Amino acid sequence: MAQAQMRRAIESGVPDNKQYLHPKLAKNYGNWKYHDRPRPGVLHHVSHDGDEVWSVRAGTQRQMDVWTIRKLCDIADKYAEGHVRFTIRSNIEFMVGDESKVAPLIVELEKSGFPVGGTGNSVSMIAHTQGWLHCDIPGTDASGVVKALMDDLYDEFRREEMPNRVHLSTSCCEINCGGQADIAIIIQHTKPPVINHDLVANACERPTVVARCPVAAIRPALVNGKPSLEVDEKKCICCGACYPPCPPMQINDPEHSKLAIWIGGKNSNARGKPTFMKLVASGLPNNPPRWTEVGEMVKNILHVYKNDARPWERMSDWVERIGWPRFFEKTGLPFTKYLIDDWRGARVNLNASTHIRF
Amino acid sequence: MAKKMHATPNLDQLESGPWPSFVTGLKRLAQDKDYVVDVLGHLEHSYQTRKGYWKGGTVGVLGYGGGIIPRFTEIKDEAGKPVFPDAAEFHTLRVMPPPGMHYNTDILRKFCDVWEEHGSGLIAFHGQSGDIMFQGATTENVQKAFDGINELGFDLGGAGPAVRTSMSCVGAARCEQSCYDEAKAHRQVLNTFLDDIHRPALPYKFKFKFSGCPNDCMNSIQRADMAVIGTWRDNIRTDEVLAKKWFAKHGMDELVNDVVARCPTKAIQIKDISKVRKDGHISSVALNAEKALEIDNKDCVRCMHCINVMTGALATGTDKGATVLVGGKRTLKIGDLMGTVVIPFMSLKNEEDYQQLVDLGQKIIDFFAENALEHERTGEMIERIGLVNFLEGIEVDIDANMVATPRTNPYVRMDGWDDEVAKINAQKAAA
């Protein structure tokens, strides 16, 4: 009976965005000529017909309570004709058709606690994931790490003083939902999973778990008379791939799940082709609530990059010019044997030349 | 008024500092909701013990097999009772955003009303796949919340081995670098696969992403199974007024160091105006009375750098469309893979063009569904079977634009070489 009363879904799919576009955006759809940035946090777009629109970008906490969203809506109604959009990095943008409203909008946003910035050569908001708040497999938190780091990088968000844009991401496991970035902070487990053999048979589809392991370190086994799984700990690379399909294979450890720093990921095709980021440091403690050690290292790398890179060099372009030895020298980071790739295809990451900077 | 708050000494420390605080937001919600009081207690427990305590399960809405991310607490006392009973269930609804993530305040306020009534009141704009994440509802309330959101014209996104929610950039709505109608492509493609989104039955996840130009603001090459990235075939457009304005402001040093020297294929030269070539594939623009910028569009790889630096003075061409790359993904299981070119250029101007894009997506998904192993992404499948076999499967001809270099090893059986050469020569003759 209850079933009969349930509403059938309307499979409407992706909604049309035309109904939500700011009128100036709707009018000039596909007809924009150029843009400039009158100040950090503001984009000024001009159409082929001479129409102008100013977009004011502000940082948010991404996980927003309804009070925050309604506050942002109040501001949008007052200054931005009731239209906003979000960027891929969870910044909010207010489109303004009247230049005279830009300055008061900025004042109102900052007064309400939303920093204006994130455009051009700034450190933009960190792409982040779910973490302890909601994920089922997280090694660390996401929103807390981001909050702590963005407190530290607040001025760099509000200014455009970097050589080129800087994208950051955080990820709570090696799946790396946060994605490629100029600097990425990712959990790196250092011990094999701890297996609760009482639960494996009931909770896990064992062949699936065996197949999931990148190094074939898992095999079915009878443990204490129960069907379970065992891990060849010499082979195990502690990636945690077995944990999602088999939660009794606990990979997270308060002490041994460390944080690693990766640099030089670039999404864009501008100048060189897109690049993957490279592992440059690990072993940082997973240290809530403010992850101070991680923040210090990120700030150090940013500081060296800011002082050393030339205009328009992204992190990857900069290292390509100065070379990896000098990156490690300038940042003071130790170059350890673990940073030499030995996964499949690793030889393309070795130096097959006499190109050496002295 | 809700029940008494738990002590949250760790989370409290995330209320200080200038960046907006999600903890402050949660505490505001906790004033009225016992649910969020316990969510805060649950999260504080994670902060104190440095571990996560949510497990998955099965929760859904009528008619769909995915789109809800179920979460049940694992923090239980010795009797097996939840320590934070009001937050024992903390499910998320993944809801697909409009292309370009444009909203008006009316719809955002309506989302808030629905979620205040049926959920925690916490909404993330947006998840890494682009979903609006309505975070935190009990099993009982999931259907009610979905009904409310669905009535507003929004639908659930993907989860599990399904076509996933997609993202597109701000695009034609507010970007001069847009090379196609990203919103149209996004909707037309995704809405073709609603069954594959709502009823997970593929070998593994499949992600589409839509970027309007090679700046690839959606990061699609590194993470999309099918990346649709705007580009153009004709010459870079120029605007003399804006070029002279740029040069007057920035000067020769910046032009040489930041523009000419950073062109990846050395396609840009600075010349006396009288010496600029007049060929059909040359773009040029005067910088002052004597000097001009000359771009050989045959050498240009459409990287966007010079256009990014001199926006307006230089612009994308008008013969627009997209390059399609397939197979991007992050580490697990075989290591990171970038998407690689499958369609060097696909015109995206009229209805037929967009239908062709949909048809390509359909072919790729059909092939993926038939041929991928369980939990294997498209990139891994192509790595296993080889690009040529994949291309034959989706009926796309090979093209030299698909490789960075030709093969560097002889380990291939090549007794079909003459036939292939004859076929290509016949095609050339027929063209």
Interface residues (C-beta under 8 A of the other chain):
Chain A: Q3 M6 R7 R8 A9 I10 E11 S12 G13 V14 P15 D16 N17 K18 Q19 Y20 L21 H22 L25 A26 Y29 G30 W32 K33 Y34 H35 D36 H45 V46 V53 S55 G59 T60 Q61 R62 Q63 M64 D65 V66 W67 T68 I69 R70 L72 C73 A76 D77 G82 H83 V84 R85 F86 T87 I88 S90 I92 M95 G113 F114 P115 A127 T129 Q130 G131 W132 L133 H134 C135 D136 I137 P138 G139 T140 D141 S143 G144 K147 A148 M150 D151 Y154 C172 E174 I175 N176 C177 G178 G179 Q180 T208 A211 R212 P214 C239 A241 P247 N252 P254 E255 S257 G265 N267 S268 N269 A270 R271 G272 P274 F276 N286 P288 P289 R290 R310 P311 W312 W343 R344 G345
Chain B: N10 L11 Q13 L14 S16 G17 P18 W19 P20 S21 F22 V23 G25 L26 R28 L29 V39 L43 S46 Y47 T49 R50 K51 G52 Y53 W54 K55 G56 V61 L62 G63 Y64 I69 R71 F90 T92 M96 P97 P98 P99 G100 M101 H102 Y103 N104 T105 D106 I107 L108 R109 F111 C112 W115 E116 G121 L122 I123 A124 F125 H126 G127 Q128 Q135 G136 Q143 F146 D147 N150 E151 G153 F154 D155 L156 S166 M167 C169 V170 A172 A173 R174 C175 E176 S178 D181 A183 H186 R187 L190 N191 L194 I197 H198 P214 N215 D216 C217 M218 N219 I221 Q222 R223 I229 D239 L242 E254 N257 D258 R262 P264 V301 R302 C303 M304 H305 N308 V309 T311 G312 A313 A315 R330 T331 L332 K333 I334 G335 D336 M338 E374 H375
